């Protein structure tokens, strides 16, 4: 007991000082508007800082969550687009399988799985073969151009001699006049071919359309080929026309094989001559 009394006696002055200091500060902050505002400002500043940091952390997690949701939404949309693309292609394929109005040709859709344009003898590989009705000698077209002629088939694939092959010649005509000649590639520019043997009297102009003539069992008449970009007199006898192809062979994806119902009959008739 005496020890406790001695401790309190020694600390008496300090305890009284602390009590008076607390009372003074309390009275000071509660009675002085300026000090109250200062303390309030400091308090709000500290509180605001922590709220701001907490908000940043919250926004970060929210942003990450939003990114995940957007990623999932993009995947969903991509899958839907791919589904629609396949449905559209199936619809186009089914339409192209219908016989043309003349009843002479039937079309078989195919996809390009290999293609070359850098050689003088270019070939194209398609994902259809004899099991799909493909056979040697069939014409191949795309939506706006002659593509080539089937040279060989297996059960599931077909090899096509590209129009960009110096060995290929196709019967084509100047659409406006109906004059026809031989269309071939000179092995130079993959976007341009040459139409020979057009008579000198034909009125040819830059921009005129060149189409297939229909004078064979390979291609129907009036399949687009390209437009005239230049022409000149060759050997003083005929016009040679430079034709810019409508199709870009670098971007070929889907094509159609042309099945001529009359091919065998016409070919056999021609062998009798």
C-alpha positions in Angstrom: 0.0 0.0 0.0 2.8 2.3 0.9 4.4 1.6 -2.5 1.3 2.6 -4.3 1.1 5.8 -2.4 4.7 6.6 -3.2 4.1 6.0 -6.9 1.0 8.2 -7.0 2.9 10.9 -5.1 5.6 10.9 -7.7 3.3 10.9 -10.7 0.8 13.3 -9.2 2.1 16.3 -11.0 2.1 14.5 -14.4 -1.4 13.1 -14.1 -2.8 16.5 -13.2 -1.0 17.9 -16.2 -2.4 15.3 -18.6 -5.9 15.8 -17.3 -5.7 19.6 -17.6 -4.2 19.2 -21.1 -7.0 17.0 -22.3 -9.6 19.4 -20.9 -7.9 22.3 -22.6 -7.7 20.7 -26.0 -11.3 19.6 -25.7 -12.5 23.1 -24.9 -10.2 24.5 -27.6 -11.5 22.3 -30.5 -15.1 22.6 -29.5 -15.2 26.4 -29.1 -12.9 27.6 -31.9 -14.5 27.5 -35.4 -11.2 27.9 -37.2 -9.5 25.0 -35.4 -12.6 22.8 -35.8 -12.5 23.5 -39.6 -8.8 22.8 -39.7 -9.2 19.5 -37.9 -12.2 18.6 -40.1 -10.3 19.4 -43.2 -7.3 17.2 -42.2 -9.7 14.4 -41.2 -11.6 14.7 -44.5 -8.4 14.7 -46.5 -7.1 11.5 -44.8 -10.5 9.9 -45.2 -10.8 10.9 -48.8 -7.3 9.6 -49.6 -8.2 6.1 -48.2 -11.6 6.2 -50.0 -9.8 7.0 -53.3 -7.4 4.2 -52.9 -10.1 1.8 -52.0 -12.1 2.9 -55.0 -9.1 2.3 -57.3 -8.7 -1.2 -56.0 -12.5 -1.8 -56.4 -12.4 -0.4 -60.0 -9.4 -2.6 -60.9 -11.3 -5.7 -59.9 -14.4 -4.4 -61.7 -12.4 -3.8 -64.8 -10.9 -7.2 -64.7 -14.3 -8.7 -64.4 -15.6 -6.6 -67.3 -12.7 -7.7 -69.5 -13.5 -11.4 -68.7 -17.2 -10.7 -69.6 -16.2 -9.0 -72.9 -13.9 -11.9 -73.8 -16.7 -14.4 -73.2 -19.0 -12.2 -75.2 -16.5 -12.0 -78.1 -16.1 -15.7 -78.1 -19.9 -16.1 -78.2 -20.2 -13.7 -81.1 -17.4 -15.3 -83.0 -19.1 -18.7 -82.7 -22.4 -17.2 -83.8 -20.8 -15.5 -86.8 -19.0 -18.7 -87.8 -22.3 -20.6 -87.5 -24.1 -18.0 -89.8 -21.2 -18.1 -92.2 -21.4 -21.9 -92.5 -25.2 -21.7 -92.9 -24.8 -19.1 -95.7 -22.2 -21.2 -97.5 -24.5 -24.3 -97.2 -27.3 -22.2 -98.7 -25.1 -21.0 -101.5 -23.9 -24.5 -102.2 -27.5 -25.8 -102.3 -28.5 -23.1 -104.7 -25.5 -23.8 -107.0 -26.3 -27.4 -107.2 -29.6 -26.6 -108.9 -29.4 -26.9 -112.7 -29.1 -23.7 -114.7 -32.1 -22.5 -116.7 -30.9 -24.0 -119.9 -30.7 -27.4 -118.4 -27.3 -28.0 -119.9 -25.0 -27.3 -116.9 -24.9 -28.4 -113.3 -22.6 -26.7 -110.7 -20.7 -28.4 -107.9 -19.4 -26.2 -105.1 -15.8 -26.6 -103.9 -13.2 -25.0 -101.7 -9.7 -24.1 -102.7 -7.2 -25.8 -100.5 -4.0 -25.1 -102.5 -3.2 -22.4 -105.1 -0.2 -21.0 -106.9 0.3 -17.9 -109.0 4.1 -17.5 -109.1 4.9 -20.1 -111.8 4.2 -20.1 -115.5 2.3 -23.4 -115.0 0.1 -22.8 -112.0 -2.3 -25.4 -110.5 -5.2 -25.3 -107.9 -6.3 -28.1 -105.6 -9.9 -28.4 -104.6 -11.6 -30.3 -101.8 -13.9 -32.4 -104.1 -13.2 -35.5 -106.1 -14.8 -38.2 -108.1 -17.0 -39.2 -105.1 -18.5 -35.7 -105.4 -19.0 -35.9 -109.2 -15.8 -34.2 -110.3 -14.0 -35.5 -113.4 -11.2 -34.6 -115.8 -12.1 -31.8 -118.3 -14.6 -30.0 -116.1 -14.6 -26.2 -116.2 -14.0 -24.3 -112.9 -15.4 -20.9 -112.3 -15.9 -18.5 -109.4 -18.6 -15.9 -108.9 -17.1 -13.5 -111.3 -14.4 -15.3 -113.4 -13.2 -18.3 -115.2 -10.7 -20.2 -112.9 -9.4 -23.2 -114.9 -10.0 -26.8 -116.1 -9.9 -30.0 -114.0 -6.8 -32.0 -115.0 -7.0 -34.9 -112.6 -9.1 -36.3 -109.7 -8.9 -38.7 -106.8 -11.9 -39.8 -104.7 -11.8 -36.7 -102.5 -9.7 -34.1 -104.4 -9.3 -32.5 -107.8 -6.3 -30.8 -109.5 -7.1 -27.8 -111.7 -5.0 -26.3 -114.4 -5.3 -22.6 -113.5 -6.2 -19.9 -116.1 -2.8 -18.6 -115.0 -1.1 -21.4 -116.8 0.6 -20.7 -120.2 -0.7 -24.0 -121.5 -4.4 -23.1 -121.1 -6.5 -21.5 -123.9 -10.1 -20.6 -123.4 -12.6 -19.5 -126.0 -13.8 -15.9 -125.0 -15.5 -13.0 -126.7 -15.8 -9.3 -126.7 -19.2 -9.0 -125.2 -20.3 -5.8 -127.0 -19.6 -7.1 -130.5 -19.8 -10.9 -130.0 -16.5 -11.4 -131.7 -14.6 -14.3 -130.2 -11.0 -15.4 -129.9 -8.5 -17.4 -127.8 -7.9 -16.3 -124.2 -4.5 -17.1 -122.6 -2.0 -16.0 -120.1 1.5 -14.8 -121.1 3.1 -15.7 -117.8 3.7 -12.1 -116.8 1.1 -10.2 -114.6 -1.2 -12.5 -112.7 -4.0 -10.0 -112.9 -4.0 -9.8 -116.8 -4.6 -12.2 -119.7 -4.6 -11.8 -123.4 -7.4 -12.2 -125.9 -6.1 -12.9 -129.5 -7.6 -13.2 -133.0 -10.2 -10.4 -132.7 -10.9 -9.0 -136.2 -9.6 -5.5 -137.0 -13.1 -4.1 -137.8 -14.4 -4.7 -134.3 -14.9 -1.5 -132.3 -13.0 -2.2 -129.1 -12.8 0.3 -126.2 -11.0 0.4 -122.9 -13.4 -0.8 -120.2 -15.4 -3.2 -122.5 -16.3 -6.6 -120.9 -14.8 -9.9 -122.0 -16.9 -13.1 -121.3 -16.8 -16.7 -122.3 -18.1 -17.5 -125.7 -19.9 -20.7 -124.9 -18.3 -22.4 -127.9 -17.3 -25.5 -125.9 -18.7 -27.9 -123.5 -16.4 -26.7 -120.7 -17.8 -23.3 -119.9 -21.3 -21.8 -120.3 -21.7 -18.7 -122.3 -21.3 -15.2 -120.8 -19.2 -16.2 -117.7 -17.4 -13.0 -116.8 -13.6 -12.9 -117.4 -12.4 -9.3 -117.2 -12.3 -5.8 -118.8 -10.3 -4.4 -121.6 -7.3 -2.3 -120.4 -5.3 -2.1 -123.7 -5.3 -3.4 -127.3 -3.2 -3.1 -130.4 -2.9 -4.6 -134.0 -0.9 -7.8 -134.1 0.8 -8.8 -137.4 -1.5 -6.5 -139.3 -4.3 -9.0 -139.2 -5.9 -9.1 -135.8 -6.4 -7.2 -132.6 -4.7 -8.4 -129.4 -6.5 -7.3 -126.3 -5.1 -7.1 -122.8 -7.7 -8.1 -120.3 -7.7 -7.3 -116.6 -9.3 -10.2 -114.7 -12.3 -9.5 -112.5 -11.2 -12.0 -109.9 -8.0 -11.8 -107.9 -6.5 -15.3 -108.0 -4.6 -14.6 -104.8 -7.9 -14.5 -102.8 -9.7 -17.5 -104.4 -11.6 -19.4 -101.7 -14.8 -20.9 -103.1 -15.3 -22.1 -106.7 -17.8 -24.1 -108.7 -17.1 -27.0 -111.0 -19.2 -26.9 -114.2 -20.7 -30.3 -115.2 -22.0 -30.2 -118.8 -24.8 -32.7 -119.3 -24.2 -32.6 -123.1 -20.4 -33.0 -122.9 -20.2 -36.7 -123.8 -22.7 -36.4 -126.6 -21.1 -33.4 -128.2 -17.5 -34.8 -127.7 -18.5 -38.0 -129.4 -20.1 -36.1 -132.3 -17.0 -34.0 -132.8 -14.8 -37.2 -133.0 -16.9 -38.3 -135.9 -15.8 -35.4 -138.1 
